[in-house]
């Protein structure tokens, strides 16, 4: 029994050291790149919603606050991406065995979360989550 405890503790120490050194712990990262084409198109879409008066109703229906686009930031914190990816995966009709990578923008106090593999017909399913990433604020599609 003592030997098993030693093995478990050793494994946890190694995982912690690997994480501290930026090495993989076997869990795939769930943050999608912030600088690829999808991310660029997503930011352009959000810029239109926040900047153009003709999109005011869309912004309101999507649960987005009225903020200046210059304050919108891309989220690359793995803890937040993991939480959002799991939340989004759990809201699929048929959850995947492993959540997909997500693109996240922080807009004021909410998070715009997209998973390009999650479709609702021809549109990508998007969730607008609250600051704790536990409550859906809006269900837009793009």
C-alpha positions, 0 to 999 in steps of 0.5 A: 500500500505504501509503495502505491502511494509513493507511485501516485505521489511521484506521478503527481510531482512529475506532472506538476514539474512537466506543467511548470516547464511547459511540457505536455501532460497528455491532455490535449490543449483546447485553445484554438490558435488566436491567429489563424483564418477562423480567428480572424473571421470571428474577430471581423464578425464581432467587430461588425456587431459591436461597431455598426449601428445596424447590428445593435439588435443582433448584439442585444439578442446575442447577449453581448454588452455594448463595448468598444471593439478595441477592448475585445481580447482573445483568450488563450488561457488553457484553464478557461479554454478547457472549461468552455470546451467541456461546457460546449461539448456537454451542450451537444445533442451527442457529446464527443468523447473528447471536446474540440478546440475552441476559439474564445473572445472576451467581450466585456464580462462575457465570453464568445465561444466557437467550436468550428466542428459544432454545427447547427445546420449550415451555421457554426454553433456559438455560445455566449457564456457568463464570466464564470463560463457556467451559464449560457447568455446567448445562442448565436450562430455564425 
